[in-house]
Amino acid sequence: MTRGSARYANDAGTWVLQLAGDVRHPLAPALNALLDRAFADTALTHFVIDLSATEAIDSTCLGILARIANHLSGCGHGRPVIIAPNADIATLLRAVCFDRLFHLVAEAPIDLQRLMPVLLQEAGEHETLALILDAHRRLCAIDARTQAMFQDVVTAVEKEQRGS
């Protein structure tokens, strides 16, 4: 699998995030920082997440994506869009109930030529554990089914935090 990467663009309140390759938790701090920037943008009204080139995505990064849906919903902007033409990725998204939080589409006409890379950020163990915990708590909050899927991760990370 190809190492995970991210690119983004912002045009008049529409943010686009493209994830590619094997998207795993080492990318999480950079994604979280990008979302902080996006959410500070007072013009933000739409968010499109392109998973066309995503080979795999872990639960931590899914939890970070859920943050986008929570933010837009809280601001009254409706559901963001996820482009997921890969059947395995689309099945995973439905399994974690993302079809309730996002508009899932197989393709969308967006200009991906002007995307800028999201630069990786180093994070310490404490920050990484906090990010993983927050992401999995967000997944647990979707519904009872996702809580059953991810509660063990939340419990394990909370135990790890108490031990560090």
C-alpha positions as CSV (number, residue, x, y, z in Angstrom):
1,M,0.0,0.0,0.0
2,T,1.0,3.6,-0.7
3,R,1.9,5.7,2.4
4,G,-1.0,8.0,3.3
5,S,-1.1,11.6,2.2
6,A,-3.5,14.5,2.2
7,R,-4.0,17.6,0.0
8,Y,-6.5,20.4,0.4
9,A,-8.0,23.5,-1.2
10,N,-10.3,26.3,-0.1
11,D,-12.4,28.3,-2.5
12,A,-15.0,30.8,-1.4
13,G,-16.1,28.8,1.7
14,T,-15.8,25.4,0.1
15,W,-13.0,23.3,1.5
16,V,-11.8,20.2,-0.3
17,L,-9.7,17.5,1.4
18,Q,-8.3,14.7,-0.7
19,L,-6.8,11.6,1.1
20,A,-4.7,9.1,-0.7
21,G,-3.0,5.8,0.0
22,D,-3.0,4.1,3.4
23,V,-4.4,6.8,5.6
24,R,-3.4,6.1,9.2
25,H,-3.1,7.8,12.6
26,P,0.4,9.3,11.9
27,L,-1.5,11.7,9.5
28,A,-4.0,12.6,12.2
29,P,-2.2,15.6,13.8
30,A,-1.8,17.3,10.5
31,L,-5.5,16.6,9.5
32,N,-6.6,17.9,12.9
33,A,-4.6,21.1,12.5
34,L,-6.0,21.6,9.0
35,L,-9.5,21.2,10.4
36,D,-8.7,23.9,13.1
37,R,-7.8,26.2,10.2
38,A,-10.9,25.3,8.2
39,F,-13.2,25.8,11.2
40,A,-11.7,29.2,11.9
41,D,-12.6,30.3,8.3
42,T,-15.8,32.3,8.8
43,A,-16.7,31.7,5.1
44,L,-16.8,27.9,5.5
45,T,-20.1,26.5,4.3
46,H,-19.3,23.3,2.4
47,F,-16.7,20.5,2.8
48,V,-15.9,17.9,0.3
49,I,-13.7,14.9,1.2
50,D,-12.3,13.0,-1.8
51,L,-11.4,9.4,-1.0
52,S,-11.0,8.4,-4.6
53,A,-7.3,7.5,-4.2
54,T,-7.7,6.1,-0.6
55,E,-6.6,2.5,-0.3
56,A,-7.4,2.1,3.4
57,I,-8.3,4.4,6.3
58,D,-8.1,3.7,10.0
59,S,-10.6,4.5,12.7
60,T,-8.6,7.5,14.1
61,C,-8.8,9.2,10.7
62,L,-12.4,8.3,10.4
63,G,-13.1,10.0,13.8
64,I,-11.3,13.1,12.6
65,L,-13.5,13.1,9.5
66,A,-16.6,12.8,11.7
67,R,-15.4,16.1,13.3
68,I,-16.1,17.8,10.0
69,A,-19.7,16.6,10.0
70,N,-20.2,17.6,13.6
71,H,-18.9,21.1,12.9
72,L,-20.9,21.7,9.8
73,S,-24.1,20.4,11.4
74,G,-23.5,22.5,14.5
75,C,-23.2,25.6,12.3
76,G,-26.3,24.8,10.3
77,H,-24.5,24.1,7.1
78,G,-25.8,20.6,6.5
79,R,-23.9,17.5,5.7
80,P,-20.5,17.4,4.0
81,V,-19.8,15.3,0.9
82,I,-17.6,12.2,0.7
83,I,-16.5,11.0,-2.7
84,A,-15.9,7.3,-2.4
85,P,-15.9,5.3,-5.7
86,N,-14.0,2.4,-4.1
87,A,-16.6,-0.2,-3.0
88,D,-14.6,-1.4,0.0
89,I,-14.1,2.2,1.3
90,A,-17.8,2.9,0.7
91,T,-18.8,-0.2,2.6
92,L,-16.5,0.8,5.5
93,L,-18.1,4.3,5.6
94,R,-21.6,2.8,5.7
95,A,-20.5,0.3,8.4
96,V,-19.5,3.2,10.7
97,C,-22.8,5.0,9.9
98,F,-21.1,7.8,7.9
99,D,-24.1,7.7,5.6
100,R,-26.0,9.4,8.4
101,L,-23.4,12.2,8.8
102,F,-22.3,12.7,5.2
103,H,-23.6,12.6,1.6
104,L,-21.8,9.6,0.2
105,V,-21.3,9.8,-3.6
106,A,-19.3,7.7,-6.0
107,E,-18.1,10.7,-8.0
108,A,-18.4,14.5,-8.1
109,P,-17.2,17.1,-10.5
110,I,-14.6,19.0,-8.6
111,D,-11.3,20.6,-9.7
112,L,-8.5,18.7,-8.0
113,Q,-5.7,20.5,-9.9
114,R,-5.2,23.3,-7.3
115,L,-4.8,21.2,-4.2
116,M,-2.0,21.9,-1.8
117,P,-0.2,19.2,0.3
118,V,-1.0,18.9,4.0
119,L,2.4,18.7,5.7
120,L,2.9,16.0,8.3
121,Q,3.3,17.2,11.9
122,E,5.1,15.6,14.7
123,A,3.1,14.9,17.8
124,G,4.2,13.7,21.2
125,E,2.7,10.6,22.8
126,H,0.3,12.5,25.1
127,E,-1.0,14.6,22.1
128,T,-1.3,11.5,20.0
129,L,-3.2,9.5,22.6
130,A,-5.6,12.5,23.2
131,L,-6.2,12.7,19.4
132,I,-6.9,9.0,19.1
133,L,-9.2,9.1,22.2
134,D,-11.2,12.1,20.9
135,A,-11.5,10.5,17.4
136,H,-12.9,7.2,18.8
137,R,-15.2,9.0,21.3
138,R,-16.6,10.8,18.3
139,L,-17.2,7.5,16.5
140,C,-18.8,6.0,19.6
141,A,-21.3,9.0,19.7
142,I,-22.7,8.3,16.2
143,D,-25.0,5.5,17.4
144,A,-25.2,2.3,19.5
145,R,-23.6,0.2,16.8
146,T,-20.5,2.3,16.4
147,Q,-20.3,2.6,20.2
148,A,-20.1,-1.2,20.3
149,M,-17.4,-1.2,17.6
150,F,-15.1,1.4,19.2
151,Q,-15.8,1.4,23.0
152,D,-12.9,-1.1,23.6
153,V,-10.5,1.3,21.9
154,V,-11.7,4.2,24.0
155,T,-11.3,2.1,27.2
156,A,-7.8,1.0,26.2
157,V,-6.6,4.5,25.3
158,E,-8.1,5.9,28.6
159,K,-6.2,3.2,30.5
160,E,-3.0,4.0,28.6
161,Q,-3.4,7.7,29.4
162,R,-3.8,6.9,33.1
163,G,-0.7,4.8,33.0
164,S,1.5,7.4,31.3
